[in-house]
C-alpha cells in the first residue's frame, strides 16, 4: 500500500472512530489504527479515549495506543486507569488492557501506577504487573530491594516532573 492509499485509509478510520453510530465500527477503526501503528493517530486516539462512552470501544482504543507504543499516550491511559479504579465495579479485563498498553509503551511514568498490582490477589494481573516492570525497568527488583526499607514501590518509581 503506497503512502497515498494509506493516508486515505487513515483519514477514513479517524472519521469512523469519531462519527460512526455503530460501536463495532468504532472499535474496528481503533483496532485498525493500532495495527497500522500510525504515530500521528496518538493524539486523536487520546481524544477519543476521553470522549468515548462504550466500554468495548475504550478497550480497543487503549489496545491501539499500546500497539503504537508512543509515550504521548501514557498520561491519558493512566488517567483512564484512575477513573476505572474509582468506579464501583472494577473490570479485570479493562485493567489488563491498560497494563498491557503501558507495558508496550515502556514509559517509566507508568511504574508508580502499576506498582499496586504487584501484590494483586489476581495471579494474572500480578504476573502482568511483573512483566510490565521487567519490560520498563529490567533491574527493578534490585532497585526495590535497595530502597525498600525507606520507601514504597510507588514512591521509588514516581517520576519527578
DSSP file (Angstrom, degrees, kcal/mol; ACC not computed):
  #  RESIDUE AA STRUCTURE BP1 BP2  ACC     N-H-->O    O-->H-N    N-H-->O    O-->H-N    TCO  KAPPA ALPHA  PHI   PSI    X-CA   Y-CA   Z-CA
    1    1 A X              0   0    0      0, 0.0     2,-0.0     0, 0.0     0, 0.0   0.000 360.0 360.0 360.0 124.6    0.0    0.0    0.0
    2    2 A X     >  -     0   0    0      1,-0.1     4,-2.4     4,-0.0     5,-0.2  -0.231 360.0 -98.3 -78.5 173.9    1.5    3.3   -1.0
    3    3 A X  H  > S+     0   0    0      1,-0.2     4,-2.6     2,-0.2     5,-0.2   0.890 121.3  53.4 -60.9 -41.5    1.5    6.4    1.1
    4    4 A X  H  > S+     0   0    0      1,-0.2     4,-2.0     2,-0.2    -1,-0.2   0.925 111.6  44.7 -62.0 -45.5   -1.5    8.0   -0.6
    5    5 A X  H  > S+     0   0    0      1,-0.2     4,-2.3     2,-0.2    -1,-0.2   0.891 113.4  51.1 -64.4 -40.2   -3.7    4.9   -0.1
    6    6 A X  H  X S+     0   0    0     -4,-2.4     4,-2.7     1,-0.2    -2,-0.2   0.891 108.8  51.5 -65.0 -38.7   -2.5    4.6    3.5
    7    7 A X  H  X S+     0   0    0     -4,-2.6     4,-2.6     2,-0.2    -2,-0.2   0.895 109.2  50.0 -65.3 -40.3   -3.4    8.2    4.1
    8    8 A X  H  X S+     0   0    0     -4,-2.0     4,-2.1     2,-0.2    -2,-0.2   0.918 112.5  47.5 -63.0 -43.6   -6.9    7.7    2.7
    9    9 A X  H  X S+     0   0    0     -4,-2.3     4,-2.5     2,-0.2    -2,-0.2   0.923 111.5  51.0 -63.5 -44.3   -7.4    4.7    4.9
   10   10 A X  H  X S+     0   0    0     -4,-2.7     4,-2.4     1,-0.2    -2,-0.2   0.940 111.2  47.0 -58.1 -50.1   -6.1    6.6    7.9
   11   11 A X  H  X S+     0   0    0     -4,-2.6     4,-2.2     1,-0.2    -1,-0.2   0.883 112.1  51.0 -61.3 -39.4   -8.5    9.5    7.3
   12   12 A X  H  X S+     0   0    0     -4,-2.1     4,-2.3    -5,-0.2    -1,-0.2   0.908 110.4  48.7 -64.3 -42.7  -11.4    7.1    6.8
   13   13 A X  H  X S+     0   0    0     -4,-2.5     4,-2.7     2,-0.2    -2,-0.2   0.891 110.6  50.4 -66.0 -40.2  -10.6    5.3   10.1
   14   14 A X  H  X S+     0   0    0     -4,-2.4     4,-1.9     2,-0.2     5,-0.2   0.931 111.6  48.4 -63.2 -44.8  -10.3    8.5   12.1
   15   15 A X  H  X S+     0   0    0     -4,-2.2     4,-2.3     1,-0.2     5,-0.3   0.919 113.1  48.2 -60.7 -43.1  -13.7    9.7   10.7
   16   16 A X  H  X S+     0   0    0     -4,-2.3     4,-1.8     1,-0.2    -2,-0.2   0.900 108.4  54.7 -64.0 -41.9  -15.2    6.3   11.5
   17   17 A X  H  < S+     0   0    0     -4,-2.7    -1,-0.2     1,-0.2    -2,-0.2   0.878 119.3  31.7 -60.3 -39.8  -13.8    6.4   15.1
   18   18 A X  H  < S+     0   0    0     -4,-1.9    -1,-0.2    -5,-0.2    -2,-0.2   0.733 130.5  28.0 -92.6 -23.6  -15.3    9.8   15.9
   19   19 A X  H  < S+     0   0    0     -4,-2.3    -3,-0.2    -5,-0.2     2,-0.2   0.606  82.4 109.0-120.9 -12.4  -18.5    9.8   13.9
   20   20 A X     <  -     0   0    0     -4,-1.8     6,-0.1    -5,-0.3    -4,-0.0  -0.464  52.5-151.5 -73.3 138.6  -19.9    6.3   13.3
   21   21 A X  S    S+     0   0    0     -2,-0.2     2,-0.5     4,-0.0    -1,-0.1   0.799  75.8  85.3 -74.5 -30.4  -23.0    5.4   15.3
   22   22 A X     >  -     0   0    0      1,-0.2     4,-1.8     2,-0.0     3,-0.3  -0.626  68.1-153.2 -80.7 119.7  -22.2    1.7   15.4
   23   23 A X  H  > S+     0   0    0     -2,-0.5     4,-2.6     1,-0.2     5,-0.2   0.841  94.4  58.3 -61.9 -33.2  -19.9    0.9   18.3
   24   24 A X  H  > S+     0   0    0      1,-0.2     4,-2.5     2,-0.2    -1,-0.2   0.891 105.8  48.2 -65.3 -38.5  -18.5   -2.1   16.5
   25   25 A X  H  > S+     0   0    0     -3,-0.3     4,-2.2     2,-0.2    -1,-0.2   0.877 111.9  49.7 -69.1 -36.8  -17.3    0.0   13.6
   26   26 A X  H  X S+     0   0    0     -4,-1.8     4,-2.2     2,-0.2    -2,-0.2   0.917 112.2  48.1 -65.6 -42.2  -15.7    2.5   16.0
   27   27 A X  H  X S+     0   0    0     -4,-2.6     4,-2.4     1,-0.2    -2,-0.2   0.911 111.8  49.5 -64.3 -42.6  -14.0   -0.4   17.8
   28   28 A X  H  X S+     0   0    0     -4,-2.5     4,-2.7     2,-0.2    -1,-0.2   0.887 109.1  52.9 -63.4 -38.9  -12.8   -1.8   14.5
   29   29 A X  H  X S+     0   0    0     -4,-2.2     4,-2.3     2,-0.2    -2,-0.2   0.923 110.1  47.3 -62.9 -44.1  -11.5    1.6   13.4
   30   30 A X  H  X S+     0   0    0     -4,-2.2     4,-1.9     2,-0.2    -2,-0.2   0.926 112.7  49.4 -62.3 -44.4   -9.5    1.9   16.7
   31   31 A X  H  X S+     0   0    0     -4,-2.4     4,-2.2     1,-0.2    -2,-0.2   0.918 110.7  50.0 -60.8 -44.2   -8.1   -1.6   16.2
   32   32 A X  H  X S+     0   0    0     -4,-2.7     4,-2.4     1,-0.2    -1,-0.2   0.887 107.5  53.4 -63.0 -40.3   -7.1   -0.9   12.6
   33   33 A X  H  X>S+     0   0    0     -4,-2.3     5,-1.3     1,-0.2     4,-0.8   0.887 109.7  49.3 -62.4 -37.4   -5.3    2.3   13.6
   34   34 A X  H ><5S+     0   0    0     -4,-1.9     3,-0.6     2,-0.2    -2,-0.2   0.903 109.7  50.3 -66.7 -41.0   -3.3    0.3   16.2
   35   35 A X  H 3<5S+     0   0    0     -4,-2.2    -2,-0.2     1,-0.2    -1,-0.2   0.879 108.2  53.0 -64.3 -37.5   -2.4   -2.3   13.6
   36   36 A X  H 3<5S-     0   0    0     -4,-2.4    -1,-0.2    -5,-0.2    -2,-0.2   0.718  98.4-144.5 -67.6 -20.1   -1.3    0.5   11.2
   37   37 A X  T <<5 +     0   0    0     -4,-0.8     2,-1.0    -3,-0.6    -3,-0.2   0.911  30.1 178.2  51.5  46.3    1.0    1.7   14.1
   38   38 A X    > < -     0   0    0     -5,-1.3     3,-2.0     1,-0.2     4,-0.3  -0.707  19.6-164.0 -85.7 103.0    0.2    5.2   12.8
   39   39 A X  G >  S+     0   0    0     -2,-1.0     3,-1.5     1,-0.3     4,-0.3   0.790  85.5  63.8 -59.3 -31.5    2.0    7.6   15.2
   40   40 A X  G 3  S+     0   0    0      1,-0.3     4,-0.4     2,-0.1    -1,-0.3   0.632  93.7  64.6 -71.1  -9.6    0.0   10.6   14.0
   41   41 A X  G <> S+     0   0    0     -3,-2.0     4,-3.0     1,-0.2    -1,-0.3   0.595  77.5  88.9 -84.3 -11.5   -3.1    8.9   15.4
   42   42 A X  H <> S+     0   0    0     -3,-1.5     4,-2.5    -4,-0.3     5,-0.2   0.919  88.1  44.2 -57.5 -51.4   -1.9    9.0   19.0
   43   43 A X  H  > S+     0   0    0     -4,-0.3     4,-1.9     1,-0.2    -1,-0.2   0.893 116.5  47.3 -63.5 -38.5   -3.3   12.5   19.9
   44   44 A X  H  > S+     0   0    0     -4,-0.4     4,-2.5     2,-0.2    -1,-0.2   0.887 111.2  50.8 -70.3 -37.9   -6.6   11.7   18.2
   45   45 A X  H  X S+     0   0    0     -4,-3.0     4,-2.4     2,-0.2    -2,-0.2   0.894 109.6  51.5 -64.4 -38.9   -6.9    8.3   19.9
   46   46 A X  H  X S+     0   0    0     -4,-2.5     4,-1.4    -5,-0.3    -2,-0.2   0.896 110.3  48.9 -63.6 -39.5   -6.2   10.0   23.3
   47   47 A X  H  X S+     0   0    0     -4,-1.9     4,-1.5     1,-0.2    -2,-0.2   0.912 111.6  48.8 -65.2 -42.1   -9.0   12.5   22.5
   48   48 A X  H  X S+     0   0    0     -4,-2.5     4,-2.7     1,-0.2    -2,-0.2   0.873 106.5  57.4 -64.6 -36.3  -11.3    9.6   21.6
   49   49 A X  H  < S+     0   0    0     -4,-2.4    -1,-0.2     1,-0.2    -2,-0.2   0.851 106.6  49.8 -62.2 -34.2  -10.4    7.8   24.8
   50   50 A X  H  < S+     0   0    0     -4,-1.4    -1,-0.2     1,-0.2    -2,-0.2   0.852 121.0  32.4 -72.7 -34.6  -11.6   10.9   26.7
   51   51 A X  H  < S+     0   0    0     -4,-1.5    -2,-0.2    -5,-0.1    -1,-0.2   0.681  90.2 105.6-100.2 -19.3  -14.9   11.1   25.0
   52   52 A X     <  -     0   0    0     -4,-2.7   -34,-0.0    -5,-0.2    -4,-0.0  -0.397  40.5-176.8 -69.5 136.1  -15.9    7.5   24.2
   53   53 A X        +     0   0    0     -2,-0.1     2,-0.4     5,-0.0    -1,-0.1   0.702  53.8  94.1-104.1 -25.9  -18.6    6.0   26.3
   54   54 A X     >  -     0   0    0      1,-0.1     4,-2.2     2,-0.0     5,-0.2  -0.558  66.5-146.1 -75.1 126.4  -18.8    2.4   25.1
   55   55 A X  H  > S+     0   0    0     -2,-0.4     4,-2.2     1,-0.2    -1,-0.1   0.859  96.3  50.9 -63.3 -38.0  -16.5    0.1   27.2
   56   56 A X  H  > S+     0   0    0      2,-0.2     4,-1.9     1,-0.2    -1,-0.2   0.880 110.4  49.0 -69.7 -36.5  -15.5   -2.1   24.3
   57   57 A X  H  > S+     0   0    0      2,-0.2     4,-2.4     1,-0.2    -2,-0.2   0.909 109.5  53.1 -67.2 -41.1  -14.5    0.8   22.1
   58   58 A X  H  X S+     0   0    0     -4,-2.2     4,-2.5     1,-0.2    -2,-0.2   0.920 107.5  51.6 -58.7 -44.2  -12.5    2.2   25.0
   59   59 A X  H  X S+     0   0    0     -4,-2.2     4,-2.5     1,-0.2    -1,-0.2   0.909 110.3  48.7 -59.2 -42.2  -10.7   -1.2   25.3
   60   60 A X  H  X S+     0   0    0     -4,-1.9     4,-2.5     2,-0.2    -1,-0.2   0.865 110.3  51.2 -67.4 -36.2   -9.8   -1.1   21.6
   61   61 A X  H  X S+     0   0    0     -4,-2.4     4,-2.5     2,-0.2    -2,-0.2   0.932 111.5  47.1 -65.5 -45.0   -8.5    2.4   21.8
   62   62 A X  H  X S+     0   0    0     -4,-2.5     4,-2.1     1,-0.2    -2,-0.2   0.924 112.8  49.7 -61.4 -44.5   -6.3    1.5   24.8
   63   63 A X  H  X S+     0   0    0     -4,-2.5     4,-2.2    -5,-0.2    -1,-0.2   0.908 110.6  50.2 -60.7 -42.8   -5.1   -1.6   22.9
   64   64 A X  H  X S+     0   0    0     -4,-2.5     4,-2.3     1,-0.2    -2,-0.2   0.909 108.8  51.4 -63.0 -43.3   -4.4    0.6   19.8
   65   65 A X  H  X>S+     0   0    0     -4,-2.5     4,-2.1     1,-0.2     5,-0.7   0.887 110.0  50.4 -62.1 -38.2   -2.4    3.1   21.8
   66   66 A X  H  <5S+     0   0    0     -4,-2.1    -1,-0.2     2,-0.2    -2,-0.2   0.899 109.2  50.6 -65.4 -40.9   -0.3    0.2   23.3
   67   67 A X  H  <5S+     0   0    0     -4,-2.2    -2,-0.2     1,-0.2    -1,-0.2   0.895 109.8  49.8 -63.8 -39.9    0.4   -1.2   19.8
   68   68 A X  H  <5S-     0   0    0     -4,-2.3    -1,-0.2    -5,-0.2    -2,-0.2   0.900  94.6-156.0 -67.3 -39.3    1.5    2.2   18.6
   69   69 A X  T  <5 +     0   0    0     -4,-2.1     2,-0.5     1,-0.2    -3,-0.1   0.803  31.7 153.7  74.1  31.5    3.8    2.5   21.7
   70   70 A X    > < -     0   0    0     -5,-0.7     3,-1.9     1,-0.1     4,-0.3  -0.824  45.1-139.8 -99.1 129.1    4.1    6.2   21.8
   71   71 A X  G >  S+     0   0    0     -2,-0.5     3,-1.2     1,-0.3     4,-0.5   0.644  93.6  79.6 -61.2 -17.2    4.8    7.8   25.2
   72   72 A X  G 3  S+     0   0    0      1,-0.3     4,-0.4     2,-0.1    -1,-0.3   0.753  91.3  54.3 -62.6 -21.5    2.3   10.7   24.5
   73   73 A X  G <> S+     0   0    0     -3,-1.9     4,-2.4     1,-0.2    -1,-0.3   0.621  83.9  88.8 -86.7 -13.3   -0.5    8.3   25.4
   74   74 A X  H <> S+     0   0    0     -3,-1.2     4,-2.6    -4,-0.3     5,-0.2   0.913  87.7  44.7 -54.3 -53.3    0.9    7.3   28.8
   75   75 A X  H  > S+     0   0    0     -4,-0.5     4,-2.2     1,-0.2    -1,-0.2   0.863 113.4  50.6 -65.4 -35.9   -0.7   10.0   30.9
   76   76 A X  H  > S+     0   0    0     -4,-0.4     4,-2.0     2,-0.2    -1,-0.2   0.896 111.9  47.7 -68.1 -39.3   -4.1    9.6   29.2
   77   77 A X  H  X S+     0   0    0     -4,-2.4     4,-2.2     2,-0.2    -2,-0.2   0.902 111.5  50.5 -67.7 -40.0   -4.1    5.9   29.8
   78   78 A X  H  X S+     0   0    0     -4,-2.6     4,-2.5    -5,-0.3    -2,-0.2   0.900 108.3  53.2 -62.4 -40.3   -3.1    6.4   33.4
   79   79 A X  H  X S+     0   0    0     -4,-2.2     4,-2.3     1,-0.2    -1,-0.2   0.909 109.0  48.9 -59.7 -42.1   -5.9    8.9   33.8
   80   80 A X  H  X S+     0   0    0     -4,-2.0     4,-2.4     2,-0.2    -2,-0.2   0.873 109.0  53.9 -66.1 -37.2   -8.3    6.2   32.4
   81   81 A X  H  X S+     0   0    0     -4,-2.2     4,-2.4     2,-0.2    -2,-0.2   0.934 109.5  47.0 -61.0 -47.1   -6.8    3.7   35.0
   82   82 A X  H  X S+     0   0    0     -4,-2.5     4,-1.3     1,-0.2    -2,-0.2   0.918 112.0  50.3 -61.7 -44.3   -7.5    6.1   37.8
   83   83 A X  H  X S+     0   0    0     -4,-2.3     4,-0.6     1,-0.2     3,-0.3   0.921 111.7  48.5 -58.3 -44.3  -11.1    6.7   36.6
   84   84 A X  H >< S+     0   0    0     -4,-2.4     3,-1.1     1,-0.2    -2,-0.2   0.891 108.1  52.7 -67.0 -39.6  -11.7    2.9   36.3
   85   85 A X  H 3< S+     0   0    0     -4,-2.4    -1,-0.2     1,-0.2    -2,-0.2   0.758 105.9  56.2 -67.9 -23.0  -10.3    2.2   39.8
   86   86 A X  H 3< S+     0   0    0     -4,-1.3    -1,-0.2    -3,-0.3    -2,-0.2   0.610  87.7 101.1 -82.1 -12.4  -12.7    4.8   41.2
   87   87 A X  S << S-     0   0    0     -3,-1.1     3,-0.1    -4,-0.6    -3,-0.0  -0.318  82.8-120.4 -71.4 157.2  -15.7    3.1   39.7
   88   88 A X  S    S+     0   0    0      1,-0.2     2,-0.5    -2,-0.0    -1,-0.1   0.838 103.1  40.9 -67.9 -32.6  -17.9    0.9   41.9
   89   89 A X  S    S-     0   0    0     -5,-0.1     2,-0.5     2,-0.0    -1,-0.2  -0.958  78.3-152.8-122.1 115.9  -17.3   -2.2   39.8
   90   90 A X        -     0   0    0     -2,-0.5     2,-0.7    -3,-0.1    -5,-0.1  -0.747   9.0-142.8 -91.9 128.7  -13.7   -2.8   38.5
   91   91 A X     >  -     0   0    0     -2,-0.5     4,-1.9     1,-0.2     3,-0.4  -0.817   2.7-155.7 -92.9 113.9  -13.4   -4.8   35.3
   92   92 A X  H  > S+     0   0    0     -2,-0.7     4,-2.1     1,-0.2    -1,-0.2   0.868  93.9  53.9 -56.1 -39.6  -10.3   -7.0   35.5
   93   93 A X  H  > S+     0   0    0      2,-0.2     4,-2.3     1,-0.2    -1,-0.2   0.839 104.5  53.4 -70.9 -32.1  -10.1   -7.2   31.7
   94   94 A X  H  > S+     0   0    0     -3,-0.4     4,-2.4     2,-0.2    -1,-0.2   0.918 109.1  50.5 -63.8 -42.1  -10.0   -3.4   31.4
   95   95 A X  H  X S+     0   0    0     -4,-1.9     4,-2.9     1,-0.2     5,-0.2   0.901 109.2  51.2 -61.4 -40.0   -7.1   -3.4   33.9
   96   96 A X  H  X S+     0   0    0     -4,-2.1     4,-2.7     2,-0.2     5,-0.2   0.921 109.4  49.6 -64.2 -43.8   -5.4   -6.0   31.7
   97   97 A X  H  X S+     0   0    0     -4,-2.3     4,-2.3     2,-0.2    -1,-0.2   0.918 113.6  47.3 -59.1 -43.0   -5.8   -3.8   28.6
   98   98 A X  H  X S+     0   0    0     -4,-2.4     4,-2.4     2,-0.2    -2,-0.2   0.948 114.2  44.2 -65.8 -49.5   -4.4   -0.8   30.4
   99   99 A X  H  X S+     0   0    0     -4,-2.9     4,-2.3     1,-0.2    -2,-0.2   0.897 113.3  52.2 -65.8 -39.4   -1.4   -2.6   31.9
  100  100 A X  H  X S+     0   0    0     -4,-2.7     4,-2.1    -5,-0.2    -1,-0.2   0.929 110.1  48.9 -58.6 -45.9   -0.6   -4.3   28.6
  101  101 A X  H  X S+     0   0    0     -4,-2.3     4,-2.0    -5,-0.2    -2,-0.2   0.928 111.9  48.0 -61.3 -45.4   -0.7   -1.0   26.8
  102  102 A X  H  X>S+     0   0    0     -4,-2.4     4,-1.9     1,-0.2     5,-0.6   0.855 109.1  54.9 -65.0 -34.0    1.6    0.6   29.4
  103  103 A X  H  <5S+     0   0    0     -4,-2.3    -1,-0.2     1,-0.2    -2,-0.2   0.906 110.1  45.9 -62.7 -42.2    3.9   -2.3   29.1
  104  104 A X  H  <5S+     0   0    0     -4,-2.1    -2,-0.2     1,-0.2    -1,-0.2   0.819 111.0  51.9 -71.7 -31.4    4.1   -1.8   25.3
  105  105 A X  H  <5S-     0   0    0     -4,-2.0    -1,-0.2    -5,-0.2    -2,-0.2   0.846  90.6-155.3 -74.1 -33.6    4.7    1.9   25.7
  106  106 A X  T  <5 +     0   0    0     -4,-1.9     2,-0.5     1,-0.2    -3,-0.1   0.896  31.0 157.8  60.6  45.7    7.5    1.4   28.2
  107  107 A X    > < -     0   0    0     -5,-0.6     3,-2.0     1,-0.1     4,-0.3  -0.896  40.8-144.8-103.2 124.3    7.2    4.8   29.8
  108  108 A X  G >  S+     0   0    0     -2,-0.5     3,-1.1     1,-0.3     4,-0.5   0.700  93.5  75.2 -63.0 -19.2    8.7    4.9   33.4
  109  109 A X  G 3  S+     0   0    0      1,-0.2     4,-0.3     2,-0.1    -1,-0.3   0.729  89.9  60.2 -64.1 -19.5    5.9    7.3   34.4
  110  110 A X  G X> S+     0   0    0     -3,-2.0     4,-1.5     1,-0.2     3,-0.9   0.709  82.9  81.6 -80.3 -20.7    3.6    4.3   34.5
  111  111 A X  H <> S+     0   0    0     -3,-1.1     4,-2.0    -4,-0.3     3,-0.3   0.874  86.9  52.8 -58.5 -43.2    5.5    2.3   37.1
  112  112 A X  H 34 S+     0   0    0     45,-0.6     4,-0.4    -4,-0.5    -1,-0.3   0.802 112.7  46.5 -65.0 -25.8    4.1    4.1   40.2
  113  113 A X  H <4 S+     0   0    0     -3,-0.9    -1,-0.2    -4,-0.3    -2,-0.2   0.713 114.5  45.8 -87.4 -22.3    0.6    3.4   39.0
  114  114 A X  H >< S+     0   0    0     -4,-1.5     3,-1.8    -3,-0.3     4,-0.4   0.695  91.3  87.1 -89.2 -22.3    1.3   -0.2   38.1
  115  115 A X  G >< S+     0   0    0     -4,-2.0     3,-1.9     1,-0.3     4,-0.4   0.831  79.4  59.4 -47.2 -45.4    3.1   -0.9   41.4
  116  116 A X  G >  S+     0   0    0     -4,-0.4     3,-1.0     1,-0.3    -1,-0.3   0.780  97.7  61.8 -60.0 -24.3   -0.1   -1.7   43.4
  117  117 A X  G X  S+     0   0    0     -3,-1.8     3,-1.5     1,-0.2    -1,-0.3   0.613  82.4  79.8 -78.1 -10.4   -0.8   -4.6   41.0
  118  118 A X  G <  S+     0   0    0     -3,-1.9    -1,-0.2    -4,-0.4    -2,-0.2   0.772 102.1  38.1 -64.1 -24.3    2.5   -6.3   42.0
  119  119 A X  G <  S+     0   0    0     -3,-1.0    -1,-0.3    -4,-0.4    -2,-0.2   0.048  88.6 143.6-113.0  23.5    0.7   -7.5   45.1
  120  120 A X    <   -     0   0    0     -3,-1.5     6,-0.1     1,-0.1    -3,-0.1  -0.282  54.1-136.9 -64.8 147.9   -2.7   -8.2   43.5
  121  121 A X  S    S+     0   0    0      5,-0.0     2,-0.7     4,-0.0    -1,-0.1   0.691  88.6  85.5 -76.1 -18.5   -4.7  -11.2   44.7
  122  122 A X  S  > S-     0   0    0      1,-0.2     4,-2.5    -5,-0.1     5,-0.2  -0.764  71.2-154.7 -85.9 116.5   -5.4  -11.9   41.0
  123  123 A X  H  > S+     0   0    0     -2,-0.7     4,-2.9     1,-0.2     5,-0.2   0.873  90.9  53.3 -60.9 -40.5   -2.5  -14.0   39.7
  124  124 A X  H  > S+     0   0    0      1,-0.2     4,-2.0     2,-0.2    -1,-0.2   0.927 113.4  42.7 -62.7 -44.7   -3.0  -13.0   36.0
  125  125 A X  H  > S+     0   0    0      2,-0.2     4,-2.2     1,-0.2    -1,-0.2   0.885 114.2  51.9 -67.6 -39.8   -2.9   -9.3   36.9
  126  126 A X  H  X S+     0   0    0     -4,-2.5     4,-2.1     2,-0.2    -2,-0.2   0.930 111.1  46.8 -62.7 -46.5    0.0   -9.8   39.3
  127  127 A X  H  X S+     0   0    0     -4,-2.9     4,-2.6     1,-0.2    -2,-0.2   0.889 111.4  51.6 -63.7 -39.7    2.1  -11.6   36.6
  128  128 A X  H  X S+     0   0    0     -4,-2.0     4,-2.5    -5,-0.2    -1,-0.2   0.893 107.8  52.1 -64.7 -39.3    1.3   -9.0   34.1
  129  129 A X  H  X S+     0   0    0     -4,-2.2     4,-2.5   -12,-0.3    -2,-0.2   0.910 110.2  48.9 -62.7 -41.7    2.5   -6.2   36.5
  130  130 A X  H  X S+     0   0    0     -4,-2.1     4,-2.5     2,-0.2    -2,-0.2   0.927 111.7  48.9 -63.0 -44.7    5.7   -8.1   37.0
  131  131 A X  H  X S+     0   0    0     -4,-2.6     4,-2.2     2,-0.2    -2,-0.2   0.890 111.0  51.3 -61.2 -39.3    6.2   -8.5   33.2
  132  132 A X  H  X S+     0   0    0     -4,-2.5     4,-2.4     2,-0.2     5,-0.3   0.926 109.8  47.8 -66.2 -44.9    5.5   -4.8   32.8
  133  133 A X  H  X S+     0   0    0     -4,-2.5     4,-2.9     1,-0.2    -1,-0.2   0.913 111.7  51.7 -61.0 -41.6    8.0   -3.8   35.4
  134  134 A X  H  < S+     0   0    0     -4,-2.5    -2,-0.2     1,-0.2    -1,-0.2   0.881 112.2  46.5 -61.7 -38.4   10.6   -6.2   33.7
  135  135 A X  H  < S+     0   0    0     -4,-2.2     3,-0.3    -5,-0.2    -2,-0.2   0.880 121.6  34.7 -72.0 -38.6    9.9   -4.5   30.3
  136  136 A X  H  < S+     0   0    0     -4,-2.4     2,-0.4     1,-0.3    -2,-0.2   0.908 137.0  14.4 -85.5 -44.1   10.1   -0.9   31.5
  137  137 A X    ><  -     0   0    0     -4,-2.9     3,-1.9    -5,-0.3    -1,-0.3  -0.776  67.5-170.6-135.0  87.0   12.8   -1.2   34.2
  138  138 A X  T 3  S+     0   0    0     -2,-0.4     3,-0.4     1,-0.3    -1,-0.1   0.784  86.9  44.7 -54.4 -33.3   14.7   -4.5   33.9
  139  139 A X  T 3> S+     0   0    0      1,-0.2     4,-1.7     2,-0.1     3,-0.3  -0.049  74.8 123.6-101.8  34.4   16.6   -4.2   37.2
  140  140 A X  H <>  +     0   0    0     -3,-1.9     4,-2.8     1,-0.2     5,-0.2   0.829  67.1  59.6 -63.5 -32.8   13.6   -3.0   39.2
  141  141 A X  H  > S+     0   0    0     -3,-0.4     4,-2.5     1,-0.2    -1,-0.2   0.904 106.1  47.2 -65.2 -39.3   13.9   -5.8   41.7
  142  142 A X  H  > S+     0   0    0     -3,-0.3     4,-2.3     2,-0.2    -1,-0.2   0.893 112.5  50.2 -66.8 -39.4   17.4   -4.7   42.7
  143  143 A X  H  X S+     0   0    0     -4,-1.7     4,-2.2     2,-0.2    -2,-0.2   0.926 112.7  46.4 -63.6 -44.7   16.2   -1.0   43.0
  144  144 A X  H  X S+     0   0    0     -4,-2.8     4,-2.3     2,-0.2    -2,-0.2   0.924 111.8  50.9 -64.1 -44.5   13.3   -2.1   45.2
  145  145 A X  H  < S+     0   0    0     -4,-2.5     4,-0.4     1,-0.2    -1,-0.2   0.911 113.3  45.7 -59.6 -42.9   15.5   -4.3   47.4
  146  146 A X  H  < S+     0   0    0     -4,-2.3    -1,-0.2     1,-0.2     3,-0.2   0.882 125.4  30.3 -68.3 -39.1   18.0   -1.4   47.8
  147  147 A X  H >X S+     0   0    0     -4,-2.2     4,-1.9    -5,-0.2     3,-1.6   0.542  91.1  99.0 -98.2  -8.8   15.3    1.2   48.6
  148  148 A X  T 3< S+     0   0    0     -4,-2.3    -1,-0.2     1,-0.3    -3,-0.1   0.788  74.8  60.3 -56.7 -35.6   12.6   -0.9   50.2
  149  149 A X  T 34 S+     0   0    0     -4,-0.4    -1,-0.3    -3,-0.2    -2,-0.1   0.826 115.7  32.8 -63.6 -29.5   13.4   -0.1   53.8
  150  150 A X  T <4 S+     0   0    0     -3,-1.6     2,-0.3     1,-0.2    -2,-0.2   0.830 121.7  20.6 -97.1 -36.3   12.8    3.6   53.2
  151  151 A X  S  < S-     0   0    0     -4,-1.9    -1,-0.2    -7,-0.2     2,-0.1  -0.883  70.4-107.4-139.3 161.8   10.0    4.0   50.6
  152  152 A X     >  -     0   0    0     -2,-0.3     4,-2.4     1,-0.1     5,-0.2  -0.353  41.5-104.1 -80.8 168.4    7.1    2.2   48.9
  153  153 A X  H  > S+     0   0    0      1,-0.2     4,-2.1     2,-0.2     5,-0.1   0.899 122.3  53.8 -59.5 -41.9    7.2    0.9   45.3
  154  154 A X  H  4 S+     0   0    0      1,-0.2     4,-0.3     2,-0.2    -1,-0.2   0.900 111.1  45.6 -61.3 -40.8    5.0    3.8   44.2
  155  155 A X  H >4 S+     0   0    0      1,-0.2     3,-0.7     2,-0.2    -1,-0.2   0.875 109.6  55.2 -70.6 -37.0    7.4    6.3   45.8
  156  156 A X  H 3< S+     0   0    0     -4,-2.4    -2,-0.2     1,-0.2    -1,-0.2   0.909 116.4  35.4 -61.9 -42.5   10.5    4.6   44.4
  157  157 A X  T 3< S+     0   0    0     -4,-2.1   -45,-0.6    -5,-0.2     2,-0.4   0.284  83.3 126.9-100.4  11.8    9.3    4.8   40.8
  158  158 A X    <   -     0   0    0     -3,-0.7     2,-0.5    -4,-0.3   -49,-0.1  -0.558  57.2-135.7 -69.9 126.3    7.5    8.1   41.0
  159  159 A X        -     0   0    0     -2,-0.4     2,-0.6   -50,-0.2    -2,-0.1  -0.703  11.8-134.6 -85.9 129.3    8.8   10.3   38.2
  160  160 A X              0   0    0     -2,-0.5    -1,-0.0     1,-0.1   -51,-0.0  -0.748 360.0 360.0 -87.6 124.1    9.6   13.9   39.2
  161  161 A X              0   0    0     -2,-0.6    -1,-0.1     0, 0.0    -2,-0.0   0.427 360.0 360.0 -95.5 360.0    8.2   16.3   36.7
